[in-house]
Amino acid sequence: MASKHVVILGAGPAGLTAAYELNRHGVPLTVLEKDPRFVGGLARTVERDGYRFDLGGHRFFTKALEVDDLWHEVLGDEFLRRPRMSRIYWNNRYLDYPLRGPDVIRKLGPVELARCMGSYLVAAARPKREESSLEDWVTNRFGRRLFELFFQSYNEKVWGVPASEIRAEWAAQRIKGLSFFSAARAAFFGNKGNKIKSLISEGAEVTSIRHSGGMIRSVAIQGASGRQVIEGTDFISTLPIRELIERCDPPLPTPVREAAAKLKYRDFLTVAVVVKRDSLFPDNWIYIHDPAVKVGRIQNFKNWSPDMVPDQRATCLGLEYFCFEGDGLWTSSDEELVDLGRRELATLGICRPEEVAWGATVRVQKAYPVYDDQYREHVAVVREYLERALPNLHLVGRNGMHHYNNQDHSMMTALLAARNIATGTTYDVWKVNSDAEYHEEARASDREIGGRHVPMRIDEAA
Ligand SMILES: Cc1cc2nc3c(=O)[nH]c(=O)nc-3n(C[C@H](O)[C@H](O)[C@H](O)COP(=O)(O)OP(=O)(O)OC[C@H]3O[C@@H](n4cnc5c(N)ncnc54)[C@H](O)[C@@H]3O)c2cc1C
């Protein structure tokens, strides 16, 4: 093993997990991260004047026991289990989230409920044959009215395009297993067995990647101490695929570069504000469906942990805005954004403008890989080429695979890639968060018999 040296591009959850696993196997490694202060990637916590906030509040949840074990192993007694509470702000009122029957009936009222049921029956009787968009997917399962009430406005805020242009695959991945009846059953009779997926209750910048003779040989980095070249035997990348391919030197074949260049991303920004009040609302976060404001979600960091706030007389909120790099929100000045937050909090009746003492903003590039009509083919072109032409480059994580992975699946892909390098196993990381989930559930009993809770290897799956 002494001859190996693995270079890991990016220190988000996936990069850090790969490093941890390789270290466990005694494989020498280097982690390269462009952020000069923080590791953690999209899941990092930043700090301003003693106030700590996530870029978007991060709840850790996993069905992958191996990843769960890893968290406990790393954190030990510091693992903090938090109660979760969240609601939906809709039509000037708050609905419990996950939905609860009596609460929904009281707040929607009998007329609206009858409309929802009617439109569900219409959709059930005449479903759209081809489900290509989020709109089709949700309408077929919930009816048009529920789509308009609970899916359209929020999802259009998140993705910045009409729901008719968002791929159905995204819905299938994120809200799979949620049918009108299973949602209604959970709302009215509780969520026994927890089968409903979406209702589960918590630098050095790499500037070029050099290859020759069918292998990646080294990467060039730009950091505080200038330019450096790091050589390695294997490379694990969590960089957005578009950037990774752009930075390959010499340039990769045109079809591969064109495919990568067509991958799209949705960006994001957080406006964190400190409010001079000890308590504002009991939720960890609130989804804002109301189209009258631009904010999509509001985090209350003190409710995640009181340690996030140094002065218990104050509260720190994170207002989450979904945007595209370079659009009007993204290019607004920090002062304008804090002002917007202040006004929108007042519009929502959460606090008075003068109660906001100060605020800070963080802009996050490429927060969401976009699932448009062609992303699958583009990813396939890149993947197929890299697997064949540069087999010592391993793609893992969220943007690293252009897959809407949460922390656990990002970590799982990294764990498996690291293990493949360290021990010669042949786990197929592309099965994590697709077929893998099926395998994870199906193999839940493995734990009792001491088995590993991971997707099948390629040869096993065949
Ligand atoms: C708003 C929001 C809320 C979320 N909420 C949750 C949640 O509640 N629960 C959950 O489990 N997941 C959540 N996620 C998803 C979670 O953040 C990701 O799954 C996870 O961070 C992906 O990890 P990663 O290591 O693959 O990528 P990233 O976190 O993107 O890390 C990639 C790293 O690579 C670095 N990098 C990029 N380019 C270069 C370069 N050229 N050179 C060197 N370094 C580079 C970046 O700085 C970054 O640190 C959320 C994501 C967002 C955006």
The ligand as an SDF file (V2000), in Angstrom:
LIG
                    3D

 53 58  0  0  0  0  0  0  0  0999 V2000
  -29.3980   24.6200    1.0110 C   0  0  0  0  0  0  0  0  0  0  0  0
  -28.9850   23.2000    1.2070 C   0  0  0  0  0  0  0  0  0  0  0  0
  -29.5310   22.4630    2.2470 C   0  0  0  0  0  0  0  0  0  0  0  0
  -29.1760   21.1330    2.4350 C   0  0  0  0  0  0  0  0  0  0  0  0
  -29.7140   20.4450    3.4840 N   0  0  0  0  0  0  0  0  0  0  0  0
  -29.3210   19.1850    3.7170 C   0  0  0  0  0  0  0  0  0  0  0  0
  -29.8260   18.4860    4.8590 C   0  0  0  0  0  0  0  0  0  0  0  0
  -30.6310   19.0160    5.6250 O   0  0  0  0  0  0  0  0  0  0  0  0
  -29.3840   17.2160    5.0570 N   0  0  0  0  0  0  0  0  0  0  0  0
  -28.4650   16.6090    4.2320 C   0  0  0  0  0  0  0  0  0  0  0  0
  -28.0640   15.4850    4.5030 O   0  0  0  0  0  0  0  0  0  0  0  0
  -27.9600   17.2550    3.1550 N   0  0  0  0  0  0  0  0  0  0  0  0
  -28.3750   18.5170    2.8730 C   0  0  0  0  0  0  0  0  0  0  0  0
  -27.8630   19.1850    1.7880 N   0  0  0  0  0  0  0  0  0  0  0  0
  -26.9430   18.4600    0.8670 C   0  0  0  0  0  0  0  0  0  0  0  0
  -25.4940   18.4410    1.3570 C   0  0  0  0  0  0  0  0  0  0  0  0
  -25.0470   19.7620    1.5530 O   0  0  0  0  0  0  0  0  0  0  0  0
  -24.6420   17.7440    0.2950 C   0  0  0  0  0  0  0  0  0  0  0  0
  -25.1210   16.4470    0.0800 O   0  0  0  0  0  0  0  0  0  0  0  0
  -23.1740   17.6110    0.6810 C   0  0  0  0  0  0  0  0  0  0  0  0
  -22.6220   18.8150    1.1420 O   0  0  0  0  0  0  0  0  0  0  0  0
  -22.4030   17.1480   -0.5430 C   0  0  0  0  0  0  0  0  0  0  0  0
  -21.0930   16.8760   -0.1590 O   0  0  0  0  0  0  0  0  0  0  0  0
  -19.9080   16.8300   -1.2170 P   0  0  0  0  0  0  0  0  0  0  0  0
  -18.6730   16.6020   -0.4400 O   0  0  0  0  0  0  0  0  0  0  0  0
  -20.2600   15.8980   -2.3050 O   0  0  0  0  0  0  0  0  0  0  0  0
  -19.8930   18.2570   -1.9320 O   0  0  0  0  0  0  0  0  0  0  0  0
  -19.7020   19.7250   -1.3780 P   0  0  0  0  0  0  0  0  0  0  0  0
  -20.3190   19.8700   -0.0500 O   0  0  0  0  0  0  0  0  0  0  0  0
  -20.1560   20.5990   -2.4950 O   0  0  0  0  0  0  0  0  0  0  0  0
  -18.1190   19.8610   -1.2060 O   0  0  0  0  0  0  0  0  0  0  0  0
  -17.2830   20.0650   -2.3070 C   0  0  0  0  0  0  0  0  0  0  0  0
  -16.0380   20.7810   -1.8030 C   0  0  0  0  0  0  0  0  0  0  0  0
  -15.1500   20.9560   -2.9060 O   0  0  0  0  0  0  0  0  0  0  0  0
  -14.5710   22.2410   -2.8130 C   0  0  0  0  0  0  0  0  0  0  0  0
  -14.1160   22.6450   -4.1500 N   0  0  0  0  0  0  0  0  0  0  0  0
  -14.8740   22.9730   -5.2260 C   0  0  0  0  0  0  0  0  0  0  0  0
  -14.0920   23.3020   -6.2680 N   0  0  0  0  0  0  0  0  0  0  0  0
  -12.8090   23.1720   -5.8610 C   0  0  0  0  0  0  0  0  0  0  0  0
  -11.5500   23.3260   -6.4910 C   0  0  0  0  0  0  0  0  0  0  0  0
  -11.4290   23.7080   -7.7790 N   0  0  0  0  0  0  0  0  0  0  0  0
  -10.4290   23.0810   -5.7630 N   0  0  0  0  0  0  0  0  0  0  0  0
  -10.5160   22.6830   -4.4410 C   0  0  0  0  0  0  0  0  0  0  0  0
  -11.6750   22.5190   -3.8080 N   0  0  0  0  0  0  0  0  0  0  0  0
  -12.8210   22.7470   -4.5040 C   0  0  0  0  0  0  0  0  0  0  0  0
  -15.7030   23.1190   -2.2990 C   0  0  0  0  0  0  0  0  0  0  0  0
  -15.2100   24.3240   -1.7300 O   0  0  0  0  0  0  0  0  0  0  0  0
  -16.3390   22.1840   -1.2670 C   0  0  0  0  0  0  0  0  0  0  0  0
  -15.7770   22.3410    0.0140 O   0  0  0  0  0  0  0  0  0  0  0  0
  -28.2300   20.5170    1.5530 C   0  0  0  0  0  0  0  0  0  0  0  0
  -27.6660   21.2690    0.5170 C   0  0  0  0  0  0  0  0  0  0  0  0
  -28.0320   22.5780    0.3380 C   0  0  0  0  0  0  0  0  0  0  0  0
  -27.4090   23.3710   -0.7840 C   0  0  0  0  0  0  0  0  0  0  0  0
  1  2  1  0
  2  3  1  0
  2 52  2  0
  3  4  2  0
  4  5  1  0
  4 50  1  0
  5  6  2  0
  6  7  1  0
  6 13  1  0
  7  8  2  0
  7  9  1  0
  9 10  1  0
 10 11  2  0
 10 12  1  0
 12 13  2  0
 13 14  1  0
 14 15  1  0
 14 50  1  0
 15 16  1  0
 16 17  1  0
 16 18  1  0
 18 19  1  0
 18 20  1  0
 20 21  1  0
 20 22  1  0
 22 23  1  0
 23 24  1  0
 24 25  2  0
 24 26  1  0
 24 27  1  0
 27 28  1  0
 28 29  2  0
 28 30  1  0
 28 31  1  0
 31 32  1  0
 32 33  1  0
 33 34  1  0
 33 48  1  0
 34 35  1  0
 35 36  1  0
 35 46  1  0
 36 37  1  0
 36 45  1  0
 37 38  2  0
 38 39  1  0
 39 40  1  0
 39 45  2  0
 40 41  1  0
 40 42  2  0
 42 43  1  0
 43 44  2  0
 44 45  1  0
 46 47  1  0
 46 48  1  0
 48 49  1  0
 50 51  2  0
 51 52  1  0
 52 53  1  0
M  END
$$$$
